[in-house]
Amino acid sequence: MSTTAVRHGTPPTMRERLADLGMGTVPYLMVIPGLVFVLGVLGYAVAGGFWLSLHETDMFLVKTWVGLANYVAVFNDPRFQAALVRTLVFVVASITLGIAMSMVFALTLYHVGFGKRFFRGMSLVPYFVSGIAAAVMFRFVFTTSGGFVNQMLALVGLGQPSWLGDPVLAFIVAVLANCWFMVPFATLILLGGLQTVDRDIYDAAMIDGAGGLQTFFKITLPMIKPMMGVSLIWVSYISFSTFDIILALTAGGPQRATEVVSMYMYQLAFLQLDFGQGAVLMVVLLTFNTVLSLGYIYFFVLADKRTEKGS
């Protein structure tokens, strides 16, 4: 209702109603152009990729309709099956480690007193470094001869493994590099969530004798659930789509131990020039990201709203 009508105790006029309606719709009108642009670009890319996956395309970009033949060929390919398993393991490891690191860093930055702005700014530095640069840095850190990690191991009398030459160790290094790159932004999201929690709630819990772990699991996590969902969407998207880090770090080796689906997609589309099957892998990655994102939104946002309405 119009504030003028409330102030005078009279029913709002048509002009006042139109003014109130205009004020309520202005924010939506401001958002629509950007939303239309993003959805248009994204929709065109997704639709184009899906259409391409139904065709066989030669090096001159001449398309021949093949229907689902590309999907059948890709899904029956043992190399794709192995890459998909590797990708799922890579994503689960990256999500688990990445969210744990993000939460620890967010809690640390939340409780920092002196130099709070400086440390929060410095925590974003890895996010501004390109994936290629991050991979090159990790190559120097984990290189067998003269690498920082092996030098530290030599100082304490331990062995110096070939980090990027061993399939298991190379996979672990790839996960660490991916987490180093994506954790800062997830930390920023969680830190924003922590700052929205009323400190009086923590004071009341302390008076009631709640310990640190009880406060974290009973108050902090439930209160920042929506931000946890956003962080998980970000971490999952980066983990499924990571390409530049693995390309510069291991190029999918050794023995294809770090060849994830995005890496295989690059090799199919741009090295073998099989754009149809490369587009199939794009559809696979998009499907996984979409399903996970919808699951996060339901569990971390919509489920709580339904519970509140039910109660």
N, C-alpha and C positions, 0 to 999 in steps of 0.2 A: 504494500500500500504506500502511496505517496507520503513523504514526510510532511508536506504542507497540509495534506488532508488530516493527518494524525494530529498535527499541532493545533489546528482549528476545530477539530472534532466534526468535520463535515465530510460527506462522501467525496472521493476524488473525481475531478472532472475528466472528460475525455482527453484533454490536452495533457493533464498530469499523468494519466494512465499511459499515453503514448511516450511521454518523457521517461517514465519509469521503465517501460519496455525497451526503449532505446538504450538506456544505461545498462540494462541487463544483457542486451545482445551485442554491445560493442566489443567486449573481450572475445566473443566467438567470431565476430566478423574480422577481427585483427588476426586471429589464428588461421582462419580458412585459407588465405593465399599460400602461406607456407606449407600447410597440410596438403593442399591440392598439388603443389609442386613436388613435395617428397613422395606422395602416393603415385603421382604420375610417372616420375622417373623410376621409382621402384617397381611399379606395376608394369611399365614398359620393359624393363630389364628382365623381370621374372617371366612375363609372357613370352618375350623373345627367346629366352633361354629354354623354356619348355617347348616352344615350337621348333627350335633348333634340335632338341633332343629326339624329335620324331622324324628327322631327316638325316640322310647321309650327305655330307658336304665335302666336296673335293677342294683342292688347293686354290681353285679359281672361284670358290664360294658358290658354286652351282649346287643347288639343293635337290635331292631326290627323296621322295616320300618313302619311308620304310616302316612307319608305324612304331610298334613297340619292339622292333628287332634290336635296336640299340640297347634297350633295357635288358632284354634277354641275354644279349652278348655280355654286357657288363656284369650282371648278377651271376652269370655262370663262369666268370673269369676268376680263377684262383688268386690271381694277384690282387684283384679288387677285394675279394673276401678277406685276404690277409691284411690289406690296408685298412679295411673297415674295422676289423678287430683291434688293430693297432691304434686306430683313431679313437675308438671307444675307451680303451685303456688310457690313452693319452689324455682324453677329456676328463675322465673320472679322477685321474691323478692330479691334473691341473686344477680342477674345481676344488678337490679336497684340500690340497696344499694352498691354493690361492686364497680361498675364503678364510682358512685358518690364519694365514699370514695377514690378510687384510683386517681381520677382526683384532688381532694382536696389535697391529700398527695403529688402527683407529682408536683403540682403548688407550694406547700409550700417548698418542697425540692429544686425546681428550683430557688426560690428566696432567699433561705437561704444563708447567707454570711459567718459568722464565724462558723467554725466546719462543713463545708459542707460535707466533706468525712466521718466524724464520724457519722453524722445524717443519711446519705444515707446508710452507712453500718448497722446502728442499725435498720433501717426500714425493713431490710430483715430478722431480727431475727425470726418473726413468721413463715416465709416460711420454715425455717430450723427445726422447731419443728414438730414432727410427728402429724398426725391427732388424734391418741389416746391420746397423751400427751395434745394436745390442748383441747380435750373433757374433760379430767380429770380436767384440770385447770378451765374450765367453770363450771363443776359440783361443784367445791369448791366455785367459785365466786357466783353462783346462788342457792346454797343449801338453803333450808328453814331455818334450824337452824344453826346460826352462819356464814352464808354466807356473803361475803363482801357487796353485793348489799343490802341485807336486813338490815345489820347493819347500812349502810348509810341512808336507809329509816327510821330506828328507831330513828336515831339522829335528824331527822327533824319532827318527830312525825307522820309519815305515816305508813300505814299498811305493813305487811310483807307477801306477797303472796307466795304461793307454786309454784315457777317458773317451776319446772320440774314435778309437779303433776297436773297442769292444762293443758289441751290439747292445748289451744291457746297460752299460755305463753311458753310452752315447744317448740312449733313450732317456735316462735319468737327467743328463745334462740338458737335453732338449726341453724336458718338463720344467727344470729350474729356470732356464732362459725365458720360457713362455710366462712363468709366474712372475719373474722379475719385471717383465714388460707390462703385464696387465694389472698387477696388484695395486699400483698407485691410484688409479682411477676408482677401483673398487673400494680402496681405503677412504677416498674422499667421499664416496656415497655413504658408507657406513658412518663416517665421522659426522656427516650432516644429520644422519638419523640420531646419533647419540646426543647431538646438541639440541634436539627437539624434546628430549625427555626432561620432564620437570624435576629439578634437583630435590624438591621437597619430598618426592616419592622415595628417593634414596635415603634422605634424612629420616623419614618415617620408618623405613625398613631397618635402618641402623638402630633406631630406638627400640624396635621390636626384637632386636638381637639377631637379625639375619646376617649370615656370613657372606663373604665375597662371592663364593660359588652360587649360593642361593640367590643373591641379588642379581647375578648375571643371568642365571637360567630362568628365574621367576619374574624378573622385571625388565632387564635390559633386552634380552632376545625377543620377548613378546612385543615390547614397545617399538622395536625397530624392524619388525617383520616385513613391512612393505619395502624398506631399503635393502633388506636381505634379498628379497625377490629381485629387485633391480640389479643388485650386485651379481647375483647368480646368472641373470640373463646376460650381463656383460661378459662375465668370465666364460660362460658356455659358448657364447658367440665367438669370442677371440680364440678359444681353444679349438673349436671345430674349424675355424677359418684360417688358423695360423699357417703361413706359407713362407713369408720372407725370412723368418728366424731359422726355420729348418733348412731352407735353400742355402743360406749363407753359412749355417753351422755345420751341417752334415750332408746336404744335398740328397737326403733320403737314405744315406748309408749309415754305418757299414752293413753290407749284406741286406739292404732294404729294411734295416731295423727301425728306422725313423721315417719310413715312407708312409705318411698318412694320406687320407683321401684327397686333401687339397693338393698335396705334392703329386700324387698320381694324376689328378685332373690336369695339372700344368703339363705334365709329360705327354698325356694323351692329346691335349688340344694344341699345344704349341710346339712340341717336338715331333710328334707323330702326325700332326695336322688332322687328327680325327675329332673334328669339332662336335659331331653328333654325340659320340660317347663321352666326350668331355662335358657336354651340356647335361648328360644324364647324371654325372657326378655332382654337378652344380645343384640339380634338383634334389639329389639325395642329401647333400649338406643343408640345403634350405629346409627340407622336410624335418630333419633332426632339430635344427635350430627353432623352427616354428613350434613343433610339438613341445619341446622343452620350455620355450618361453611361455606358451599357453598354460603348461603345467605349473610353472612358477607363479604366474599371475593368479591362477585359481587357488593355489595352496596358500600363498603369502598375502593375497589381497582379498579376493572374493569370498573365500571360505570364512574369514573373520567377519565380513559384512553380513553374510547369511546367518552366522551364529548370533550376531547382535540383533538382527531383525527377529530371529526366532525367540530370543529371550525377551 
